[in-house]
Amino acid sequence: MYHSFYNLKEQPFRLTPDPAFMCMTANHQEALAGLVYSVCTRPGLTVLTGEAGTGKTTLLYALLDLLEKRRFITTICTNPVLSREELFDFLTAKFATGCTSPLKSRQLAALQETLLRNRMEGRPSVLIVDEAQRLSMDLLEEIRLLLNMETPREKLLQIIISGQPELMDMLQRPELRQFKQRVSCQCKLSPLSTDDVREYIHHRLAQAGLPQQSLFSDAVIQRVHEYSEGIPRLVNSICDASLQTGFALHSPEVTIAIVDEVAKDLDLRRLVPRGLEPLEPMEPVMVAPPPPVIRQTNGHAADFTDGLSNGNGYHPTRSIDTRVPPTEKRVPLESYASRKKTLSFFAQLMDRWK
């Protein structure tokens, strides 16, 4: 709707997990490097955690894109609310085992044979389970037992489970101690900082055809961060709705007033950074005037209080605000182009490890 008005080729802030729009912040680089290392070294089980909306699914699709281009056999389960029977039906179908038997024993044998054949052909198998905090205890046990499919040298199936922080709380349970011992690599995504949000918005607009963005000023980006708390999904929702509102108002740029209105519609509360809270009104501090300076001049007493008031800028009834406004220290960032932001870096990394 607003594409032509803002000279955009496509929608920059859609909520689908498109790897082409993934902004590789330092945190995302570290997490993706951990995932790439785990699938290339095949230690077994990897866990990816992060708050809802931090970009876990987008990162997983970026990983899938890297793996499929290198002939890995991959499958992703995005709805893990399954029974044991449904899980094995899913695995036999996705890994193309050709097994039609409903017996678990036959399905396991066919799956192991398929995984072994894939490995001999130089095509490692990877299973990714998203929304893993929804896994039942039964399915967690089945996933653990799948890791027993191995050769004397390596695992036949590399498994990555991804979920919200409560997933790690689940793994602290005593009955899951064996499962937790299988975790060989743990990656974590955190909310974006203000500078990350600025880079994120610029990157998405550039991908949508606006390399020199002038739609979001630094002050507006700061306000977007305060409402979104650095959650990329909320950043997308706020920015997309702000562009729609700006288009309706024929505004050439997004303003703070537009963001405030959008946040109100989305029922978002503003999180003001510590140290930048609005100052409470204070009663004026009345400073008592100094005693008048009296000296004799030609036998007459001269009062120099007015002289102090007029000449030195002092006024006995002037109120003084003793509050010191906070100062914001900003750490300069490296330029986006000078850092390893693209997936080509990880592609080269995979080629070396493979």
KELO-866007 format. One record per atom (N, C-alpha, C): x, y, z. Coordinates in steps of 0.05 Angstrom, whole numbers, padded with zeros to 5 digits, always signed. Example, Ala and Ser with C-alpha at 12.3 -4.5 7.8 and 13.67 -1.06 7.14 Angstrom:
BEGIN
+00264-00114+00156
+00246-00090+00156
+00264-00066+00156
+00257-00045+00142
+00273-00021+00143
+00258+00001+00157
END
This chain:
BEGIN
+00017-00024+00000
+00000+00000+00000
+00017+00025+00000
+00038+00026+00017
+00054+00050+00020
+00080+00048+00004
+00084+00026-00012
+00110+00021-00025
+00117+00044-00044
+00100+00051-00062
+00106+00072-00082
+00109+00099-00069
+00094+00104-00047
+00096+00131-00034
+00123+00135-00022
+00135+00113-00011
+00161+00116+00002
+00184+00104-00016
+00178+00099-00041
+00198+00089-00060
+00210+00063-00052
+00193+00045-00042
+00202+00018-00034
+00194-00002-00055
+00210-00022-00059
+00204-00043-00078
+00186-00065-00066
+00188-00069-00040
+00172-00089-00027
+00169-00081+00002
+00153-00097+00017
+00148-00091+00045
+00172-00097+00062
+00184-00078+00075
+00209-00083+00090
+00205-00096+00117
+00181-00093+00129
+00178-00102+00157
+00157-00124+00160
+00155-00142+00140
+00137-00164+00143
+00146-00184+00164
+00128-00199+00175
+00134-00216+00198
+00143-00244+00190
+00143-00251+00165
+00152-00277+00156
+00182-00280+00160
+00192-00304+00166
+00221-00308+00171
+00237-00310+00146
+00240-00288+00131
+00255-00287+00106
+00285-00283+00112
+00302-00302+00106
+00331-00299+00112
+00343-00275+00097
+00332-00267+00074
+00343-00245+00060
+00341-00219+00075
+00323-00217+00094
+00319-00193+00110
+00332-00195+00138
+00346-00216+00143
+00358-00220+00169
+00382-00201+00173
+00381-00185+00193
+00403-00167+00199
+00423-00182+00218
+00447-00186+00209
+00467-00201+00225
+00480-00183+00246
+00467-00179+00268
+00480-00165+00290
+00501-00184+00302
+00517-00173+00320
+00538-00189+00333
+00527-00213+00347
+00504-00210+00360
+00491-00232+00374
+00482-00253+00354
+00471-00245+00332
+00461-00264+00312
+00485-00279+00299
+00507-00264+00294
+00531-00277+00283
+00541-00299+00302
+00542-00293+00328
+00552-00312+00347
+00534-00337+00348
+00508-00333+00348
+00489-00355+00349
+00491-00372+00323
+00492-00359+00300
+00493-00374+00275
+00520-00389+00273
+00541-00377+00282
+00567-00391+00282
+00566-00416+00299
+00553-00414+00322
+00550-00438+00339
+00534-00460+00325
+00512-00452+00311
+00496-00472+00297
+00511-00485+00274
+00526-00468+00259
+00542-00478+00236
+00563-00498+00246
+00576-00490+00268
+00597-00508+00280
+00585-00535+00288
+00561-00534+00300
+00549-00558+00311
+00542-00577+00288
+00530-00567+00266
+00522-00585+00245
+00546-00595+00229
+00568-00581+00229
+00592-00589+00214
+00608-00609+00230
+00609-00607+00256
+00624-00626+00273
+00607-00649+00283
+00581-00646+00281
+00562-00668+00288
+00566-00680+00316
+00565-00663+00336
+00567-00675+00363
+00541-00686+00374
+00519-00679+00362
+00493-00690+00371
+00471-00670+00374
+00469-00659+00398
+00446-00642+00404
+00454-00613+00410
+00440-00594+00397
+00445-00566+00400
+00419-00552+00409
+00422-00532+00427
+00398-00518+00437
+00401-00488+00430
+00381-00477+00418
+00379-00448+00413
+00356-00436+00428
+00362-00416+00445
+00341-00404+00461
+00340-00373+00456
+00317-00362+00462
+00314-00333+00460
+00285-00326+00465
+00281-00301+00474
+00253-00292+00480
+00236-00293+00454
+00210-00294+00457
+00192-00295+00434
+00197-00270+00418
+00201-00274+00392
+00204-00251+00373
+00232-00241+00369
+00252-00255+00381
+00280-00246+00378
+00293-00256+00352
+00279-00272+00336
+00289-00280+00309
+00300-00308+00308
+00291-00325+00325
+00302-00353+00325
+00294-00367+00299
+00268-00365+00292
+00259-00379+00268
+00273-00368+00243
+00276-00342+00241
+00290-00330+00218
+00319-00341+00217
+00332-00343+00239
+00359-00353+00240
+00360-00382+00231
+00340-00398+00239
+00339-00426+00232
+00335-00429+00201
+00318-00412+00190
+00314-00413+00161
+00339-00404+00146
+00354-00386+00157
+00380-00378+00145
+00399-00402+00146
+00399-00416+00168
+00416-00440+00170
+00408-00461+00150
+00381-00466+00148
+00371-00485+00128
+00380-00479+00100
+00380-00453+00094
+00388-00444+00067
+00417-00451+00062
+00434-00446+00082
+00462-00453+00080
+00466-00483+00077
+00451-00499+00092
+00455-00528+00092
+00445-00540+00066
+00422-00532+00056
+00411-00544+00032
+00429-00538+00008
+00442-00515+00007
+00460-00509-00015
+00485-00527-00014
+00490-00539+00008
+00513-00557+00011
+00505-00587+00013
+00481-00593+00003
+00471-00620+00000
+00466-00634+00027
+00461-00619+00048
+00453-00631+00073
+00423-00640+00070
+00416-00661+00083
+00388-00670+00084
+00376-00658+00109
+00357-00639+00106
+00347-00625+00129
+00316-00627+00130
+00306-00624+00154
+00277-00621+00158
+00272-00605+00183
+00251-00590+00183
+00244-00574+00207
+00216-00579+00215
+00212-00583+00241
+00186-00587+00253
+00178-00561+00268
+00158-00547+00258
+00150-00522+00270
+00127-00524+00290
+00115-00548+00291
+00093-00553+00310
+00098-00579+00324
+00112-00578+00347
+00120-00602+00361
+00099-00614+00379
+00074-00604+00378
+00053-00616+00395
+00043-00641+00380
+00058-00663+00383
+00053-00688+00369
+00053-00711+00389
+00041-00733+00381
+00044-00757+00396
+00069-00772+00387
+00076-00793+00401
+00099-00810+00393
+00095-00820+00364
+00071-00831+00359
+00065-00842+00333
+00067-00821+00311
+00057-00797+00317
+00058-00775+00297
+00086-00766+00292
+00103-00766+00313
+00131-00758+00309
+00145-00777+00290
+00142-00803+00293
+00156-00822+00276
+00144-00822+00248
+00118-00817+00246
+00106-00814+00219
+00118-00790+00205
+00122-00768+00220
+00134-00744+00209
+00163-00749+00199
+00178-00763+00216
+00206-00769+00209
+00209-00787+00185
+00193-00808+00184
+00195-00826+00161
+00187-00813+00135
+00168-00794+00137
+00159-00780+00113
+00179-00759+00104
+00189-00743+00123
+00207-00721+00116
+00235-00731+00106
+00244-00753+00118
+00270-00764+00110
+00267-00785+00088
+00243-00788+00077
+00238-00805+00054
+00249-00833+00058
+00241-00846+00080
+00251-00873+00085
+00237-00894+00068
+00213-00888+00059
+00197-00907+00043
+00184-00928+00060
+00184-00925+00086
+00172-00945+00104
+00142-00939+00106
+00126-00959+00102
+00097-00956+00104
+00085-00970+00128
+00102-00983+00143
+00092-00998+00166
+00086-00979+00189
+00064-00984+00204
+00058-00968+00227
+00074-00976+00252
+00089-00998+00250
+00105-01007+00273
+00129-00989+00278
+00133-00982+00303
+00155-00965+00310
+00182-00978+00304
+00184-01004+00308
+00209-01019+00303
+00217-01017+00274
+00197-01021+00256
+00203-01019+00227
+00210-00991+00219
+00197-00972+00231
+00203-00943+00225
+00231-00936+00233
+00239-00945+00258
+00266-00939+00267
+00287-00952+00250
+00283-00977+00242
+00302-00991+00225
+00305-00976+00198
+00282-00969+00186
+00283-00955+00160
+00296-00928+00163
+00291-00914+00185
+00303-00887+00189
+00333-00890+00192
+00343-00909+00208
+00372-00912+00212
+00385-00920+00186
+00373-00937+00170
+00384-00944+00145
+00386-00920+00126
+00366-00903+00126
+00366-00880+00109
+00387-00860+00118
+00389-00856+00144
+00409-00837+00154
+00438-00846+00148
+00442-00872+00150
+00469-00883+00144
+00475-00880+00114
+00456-00885+00097
+00460-00882+00068
+00466-00853+00061
+00451-00835+00074
+00456-00806+00069
+00484-00799+00077
+00494-00809+00099
+00520-00803+00108
+00542-00814+00090
+00538-00838+00080
+00557-00850+00062
+00559-00835+00035
+00537-00822+00028
+00536-00805+00004
+00546-00777+00009
+00556-00772+00033
+00566-00745+00039
+00544-00725+00043
+00521-00734+00052
+00498-00716+00056
+00488-00719+00085
+00500-00706+00104
+00491-00709+00132
+00462-00700+00136
+00449-00712+00156
+00421-00707+00162
+00418-00690+00186
+00400-00670+00184
+00396-00651+00206
+00366-00649+00211
+00358-00651+00237
+00330-00647+00245
+00329-00623+00263
+00311-00604+00256
+00308-00580+00272
+00279-00580+00283
+00277-00575+00309
+00251-00574+00322
+00248-00546+00334
+00229-00530+00322
+00224-00503+00332
+00201-00504+00353
+00199-00483+00369
+00179-00482+00390
+00182-00505+00409
+00207-00512+00415
+00213-00536+00431
+00203-00535+00460
+00197-00511+00469
+00186-00509+00497
+00159-00522+00499
+00146-00528+00475
+00121-00542+00475
+00123-00572+00474
+00147-00583+00473
+00151-00612+00472
+00142-00625+00498
+00130-00648+00495
+00122-00663+00519
+00146-00679+00529
+00144-00689+00553
+00165-00705+00565
+00170-00730+00548
+00149-00742+00537
+00151-00766+00521
+00168-00760+00496
+00162-00737+00483
+00176-00731+00458
+00205-00723+00464
+00211-00710+00486
+00238-00704+00493
+00254-00730+00497
+00242-00750+00508
+00255-00776+00512
+00260-00789+00485
+00240-00787+00467
+00244-00799+00440
+00266-00785+00425
+00268-00759+00427
+00290-00744+00414
+00317-00752+00425
+00318-00756+00452
+00343-00765+00464
+00351-00793+00452
+00332-00811+00449
+00338-00837+00439
+00346-00837+00410
+00336-00817+00395
+00344-00815+00367
+00374-00810+00364
+00385-00798+00385
+00414-00792+00384
+00431-00817+00387
+00418-00840+00394
+00433-00865+00395
+00439-00877+00367
+00427-00865+00346
+00434-00873+00319
+00461-00861+00312
+00481-00877+00312
+00508-00867+00308
+00527-00889+00297
+00550-00880+00288
+00572-00898+00281
+00592-00896+00304
+00613-00912+00304
+00633-00909+00325
+00647-00881+00325
+00643-00866+00303
+00658-00841+00301
+00640-00816+00303
+00614-00819+00296
+00597-00795+00296
+00568-00802+00296
+00552-00781+00302
+00523-00784+00302
+00512-00784+00273
+00491-00801+00269
+00479-00801+00242
+00458-00779+00239
+00448-00769+00261
+00428-00748+00259
+00436-00725+00278
+00440-00702+00267
+00445-00678+00283
+00418-00665+00289
+00413-00659+00315
+00387-00648+00323
+00391-00621+00335
+00375-00602+00327
+00375-00575+00338
+00347-00569+00348
+00345-00562+00374
+00319-00555+00385
+00320-00525+00392
+00299-00511+00386
+00298-00482+00390
+00273-00475+00405
+00276-00457+00425
+00253-00450+00440
+00257-00425+00457
+00237-00418+00472
+00238-00395+00490
+00253-00402+00515
+00260-00383+00532
+00277-00388+00556
+00266-00410+00574
+00240-00414+00574
+00229-00435+00592
+00238-00463+00583
+00248-00465+00559
+00260-00491+00550
+00283-00499+00568
+00300-00480+00575
+00322-00486+00593
+00313-00493+00621
+00290-00480+00629
+00279-00487+00655
+00269-00516+00655
+00258-00525+00633
+00249-00552+00631
+00273-00571+00634
+00295-00564+00621
+00318-00582+00622
+00332-00584+00649
+00324-00567+00667
+00335-00568+00695
+00321-00590+00712
+00299-00601+00701
+00285-00621+00717
+00302-00646+00720
+00300-00658+00744
+00317-00682+00749
+00312-00705+00729
+00287-00708+00720
+00281-00730+00702
+00292-00726+00674
+00302-00701+00668
+00313-00695+00642
+00344-00693+00643
+00356-00702+00665
+00385-00699+00667
+00400-00714+00645
+00390-00737+00636
+00403-00751+00614
+00401-00735+00588
+00378-00723+00584
+00375-00706+00560
+00394-00682+00561
+00396-00669+00583
+00413-00646+00586
+00442-00653+00581
+00450-00677+00589
+00478-00685+00585
+00485-00688+00556
+00464-00692+00539
+00469-00695+00510
+00473-00668+00496
+00467-00646+00510
+00470-00619+00498
+00499-00613+00495
+00508-00610+00470
+00537-00605+00465
+00542-00576+00459
+00521-00561+00451
+00525-00533+00443
+00500-00518+00450
+00503-00495+00462
+00479-00479+00469
+00483-00451+00458
+00464-00441+00443
+00465-00414+00431
+00441-00398+00441
+00445-00372+00443
+00425-00355+00455
+00422-00329+00439
+00397-00321+00435
+00392-00295+00422
+00380-00276+00444
+00391-00251+00444
+00382-00231+00463
+00368-00208+00448
+00352-00192+00462
+00340-00168+00449
+00361-00149+00438
+00353-00133+00419
+00371-00115+00406
+00375-00090+00423
+00399-00079+00421
+00405-00053+00433
+00394-00031+00415
+00396-00006+00424
+00386+00016+00408
+00402+00018+00382
+00428+00014+00383
+00445+00015+00359
+00438-00009+00341
+00432-00032+00353
+00424-00055+00336
+00397-00049+00322
+00378-00037+00336
+00353-00030+00324
+00357-00010+00300
+00375+00009+00304
+00381+00028+00282
+00392+00013+00258
+00411-00005+00263
+00422-00021+00241
+00402-00040+00229
+00384-00051+00245
+00363-00069+00236
+00344-00055+00217
+00335-00031+00225
+00316-00016+00208
+00330-00008+00182
+00354+00002+00184
+00369+00010+00159
+00372-00013+00141
+00379-00037+00152
+00384-00061+00135
+00358-00069+00121
+00336-00069+00135
+00311-00078+00123
+00301-00059+00101
+00305-00033+00106
+00297-00013+00086
+00315-00016+00061
+00341-00021+00066
+00359-00024+00043
+00352-00049+00027
+00344-00071+00040
+00336-00095+00026
+00310-00090+00010
+00294-00072+00020
+00269-00066+00006
+00272-00045-00015
+00297-00035-00020
+00301-00017-00042
+00306+00012-00034
+00312+00017-00009
+00317+00045+00000
+00344+00046+00014
+00366+00046-00001
+00393+00044+00011
+00399+00068+00029
+00390+00092+00021
+00395+00116+00037
+00369+00124+00051
+00365+00112+00074
+00339+00116+00087
+00338+00143+00102
+00315+00157+00099
+00311+00182+00113
+00283+00181+00126
+00272+00158+00128
+00244+00155+00139
+00244+00156+00170
+00265+00144+00182
+00266+00142+00211
+00291+00157+00222
+00286+00179+00236
+00308+00193+00248
+00319+00178+00272
+00342+00187+00283
+00353+00174+00306
+00334+00176+00330
+00321+00199+00333
+00302+00202+00355
+00278+00183+00352
+00268+00179+00328
+00246+00161+00324
+00255+00132+00329
+00279+00125+00320
+00289+00098+00325
+00292+00093+00355
+00301+00113+00369
+00303+00110+00399
+00275+00105+00410
+00254+00118+00400
+00228+00114+00410
+00218+00086+00403
+00224+00077+00379
+00216+00050+00371
+00229+00029+00389
+00254+00034+00397
+00268+00015+00415
+00255+00015+00442
+00246+00038+00451
+00234+00040+00478
+00207+00025+00479
+00192+00026+00457
+00167+00011+00456
+00171-00019+00451
+00190-00026+00435
+00194-00054+00427
+00212-00069+00447
+00227-00055+00463
+00246-00067+00482
+00267-00084+00467
+00271-00077+00441
+00292-00092+00426
+00283-00118+00414
+00257-00124+00415
+00247-00149+00403
+00242-00144+00374
+00256-00158+00356
+00253-00153+00327
+00225-00155+00317
+00209-00174+00327
+00182-00177+00317
+00165-00152+00323
+00169-00141+00347
+00155-00116+00354
+00165-00092+00338
+00191-00092+00333
+00203-00071+00316
+00189-00072+00288
+00185-00095+00277
+00172-00098+00251
+00143-00088+00253
+00129-00096+00274
+00101-00087+00276
+00099-00057+00279
+00116-00045+00295
+00115-00016+00299
+00122-00001+00273
+00144-00010+00260
+00153+00004+00236
+00133+00001+00213
+00122-00023+00210
+00103-00027+00188
+00078-00010+00193
+00067-00010+00217
+00043+00006+00223
+00049+00036+00221
+00074+00044+00228
+00082+00072+00226
+00083+00081+00197
+00093+00064+00179
+00093+00071+00151
+00065+00073+00140
+00047+00055+00149
+00019+00056+00140
+00007+00083+00149
+00012+00090+00174
+00000+00115+00185
+00012+00139+00171
+00039+00138+00166
+00052+00160+00152
+00041+00164+00124
+00035+00141+00111
+00023+00143+00084
-00005+00155+00085
-00020+00147+00105
-00047+00158+00108
-00046+00188+00113
-00026+00197+00127
-00023+00226+00134
-00007+00241+00113
+00003+00227+00092
+00020+00239+00072
+00045+00252+00084
+00055+00238+00104
+00080+00248+00118
+00104+00237+00104
+00124+00253+00096
+00147+00243+00082
+00166+00227+00100
+00162+00228+00125
+00178+00212+00144
+00161+00204+00168
+00172+00185+00183
+00158+00176+00207
+00166+00194+00230
+00147+00204+00245
+00152+00222+00267
+00148+00207+00294
+00157+00220+00315
+00153+00209+00342
+00123+00207+00348
+00108+00227+00339
+00079+00227+00344
+00066+00203+00330
+00075+00196+00307
+00064+00173+00292
+00070+00148+00308
+00095+00145+00317
+00103+00121+00332
+00087+00119+00358
+00083+00142+00371
+00067+00141+00396
+00039+00132+00391
+00027+00141+00369
+00000+00134+00362
-00002+00104+00356
+00018+00094+00340
+00018+00066+00333
+00021+00049+00358
+00040+00057+00376
+00044+00041+00400
+00019+00040+00418
+00004+00062+00418
-00021+00063+00433
-00041+00043+00421
-00042+00042+00394
-00060+00023+00381
-00052-00006+00386
-00026-00011+00388
-00015-00038+00392
-00014-00045+00422
-00022-00026+00439
-00023-00031+00468
+00005-00037+00478
+00025-00020+00470
+00052-00024+00479
+00059-00001+00498
+00075-00008+00518
+00084+00011+00538
+00112+00019+00532
+00118+00044+00537
+00145+00054+00531
+00163+00048+00554
+00186+00036+00548
+00206+00031+00568
+00228+00052+00566
+00229+00071+00585
+00248+00093+00584
+00274+00083+00595
+00297+00087+00581
+00323+00078+00591
+00329+00091+00618
+00343+00075+00634
+00351+00085+00661
+00369+00109+00658
+00363+00130+00673
+00379+00155+00672
+00367+00176+00654
+00346+00167+00638
+00333+00186+00620
+00304+00191+00627
+00296+00183+00652
+00269+00187+00661
+00263+00217+00663
+00239+00225+00657
+00232+00253+00660
+00235+00262+00688
+00246+00286+00692
+00251+00297+00718
+00225+00306+00731
+00222+00300+00757
+00199+00308+00772
+00200+00338+00777
+00177+00352+00776
+00178+00381+00782
+00187+00385+00810
+00203+00406+00813
+00215+00413+00839
+00207+00441+00847
+00205+00445+00873
+00200+00471+00883
+00225+00488+00879
+00222+00513+00871
+00246+00530+00867
+00261+00533+00893
+00288+00533+00891
+00305+00536+00914
+00311+00566+00917
+00303+00577+00938
+00307+00606+00943
+00334+00609+00957
+00351+00625+00945
+00378+00630+00957
+00377+00657+00970
+00384+00657+00996
+00383+00682+01011
+00405+00701+01000
+00398+00726+00998
+00418+00746+00988
+00440+00749+01008
+00464+00755+00999
+00486+00760+01018
+00481+00787+01032
+00493+00790+01055
+00489+00815+01069
+00500+00839+01053
+00486+00861+01054
+00495+00884+01039
+00523+00893+01047
+00538+00902+01028
+00565+00913+01033
+00562+00943+01039
+00570+00951+01062
+00567+00978+01071
+00594+00991+01074
+00598+01013+01062
+00622+01028+01067
+00615+01058+01066
+00632+01073+01078
+00627+01102+01079
+00638+01115+01054
+00621+01131+01042
+00630+01147+01019
+00622+01176+01023
+00642+01192+01027
+00637+01220+01032
+00618+01224+01056
+00622+01207+01076
+00605+01210+01100
+00578+01197+01098
+00572+01184+01075
+00546+01171+01071
+00550+01141+01068
+00531+01125+01077
+00532+01096+01075
+00522+01088+01047
+00537+01071+01033
+00529+01062+01006
+00523+01032+01007
+00500+01025+00996
+00491+00997+00995
+00496+00986+00967
+00514+00966+00966
+00522+00955+00940
+00506+00930+00932
+00484+00925+00946
+00467+00901+00938
+00457+00903+00910
+00447+00927+00903
+00437+00931+00875
+00459+00928+00855
+00482+00937+00863
+00505+00935+00844
+00511+00906+00838
+00509+00889+00859
+00513+00861+00855
+00492+00849+00836
+00467+00859+00841
+00445+00848+00825
+00448+00855+00796
+00455+00881+00791
+00456+00889+00763
+00482+00882+00749
+00504+00885+00763
+00529+00882+00750
+00539+00853+00749
+00533+00837+00769
+00543+00809+00770
+00522+00789+00763
+00499+00796+00756
+00478+00777+00748
+00464+00765+00772
+00467+00774+00795
+00454+00762+00819
+00428+00777+00824
+00408+00760+00830
+00382+00772+00838
+00373+00758+00863
+00366+00771+00884
+00360+00758+00909
+00335+00740+00908
+00317+00743+00889
+00293+00727+00888
+00294+00707+00865
+00317+00704+00852
+00318+00685+00829
+00319+00657+00839
+00303+00639+00827
+00303+00610+00835
+00324+00596+00819
+00337+00577+00832
+00359+00562+00820
+00351+00532+00819
+00352+00521+00795
+00346+00492+00792
+00372+00477+00795
+00375+00462+00816
+00400+00448+00822
+00403+00421+00808
+00383+00413+00792
+00384+00387+00779
+00404+00389+00756
+00418+00367+00752
+00438+00365+00730
+00426+00347+00709
+00422+00356+00685
+00410+00339+00664
+00429+00316+00658
+00417+00292+00654
+00434+00269+00648
+00447+00272+00621
+00471+00260+00618
+00485+00259+00593
+00485+00231+00582
+00482+00228+00556
+00481+00202+00543
+00507+00197+00529
+00521+00176+00537
+00546+00169+00525
+00541+00149+00502
+00551+00154+00479
+00547+00137+00456
+00574+00126+00447
+00574+00100+00444
+00598+00086+00435
+00596+00083+00405
+00616+00093+00390
+00615+00091+00361
+00616+00062+00352
+00600+00056+00331
+00599+00029+00320
+00616+00028+00295
+00625+00003+00289
+00637-00001+00263
+00616+00002+00241
+00624+00009+00218
+00605+00011+00196
+00594-00016+00188
+00570-00016+00178
+00557-00041+00171
+00573-00056+00150
+00584-00042+00131
+00599-00055+00109
+00625-00067+00118
+00637-00057+00139
+00663-00066+00148
+00663-00091+00165
+00638-00100+00172
+00636-00124+00189
+00625-00147+00173
+00630-00171+00183
+00622-00195+00169
+00592-00199+00174
+00576-00186+00158
+00547-00186+00162
+00532-00205+00144
+00545-00214+00123
+00530-00230+00104
+00534-00260+00109
+00516-00276+00098
+00518-00304+00102
+00541-00317+00086
+00554-00302+00069
+00576-00313+00054
+00599-00320+00072
+00602-00305+00094
+00623-00311+00113
+00619-00338+00126
+00594-00344+00133
+00587-00370+00145
+00588-00392+00124
+00582-00385+00099
+00585-00405+00078
+00614-00414+00075
+00632-00395+00075
+00661-00402+00074
+00669-00418+00099
+00658-00411+00121
+00664-00425+00146
+00656-00454+00144
+00632-00459+00133
+00622-00486+00130
+00639-00502+00110
+00647-00489+00088
+00664-00503+00069
+00690-00513+00081
+00701-00496+00099
+00726-00504+00112
+00722-00527+00132
+00700-00525+00147
+00694-00546+00167
+00686-00572+00155
+00671-00570+00133
+00661-00594+00120
+00684-00611+00109
END
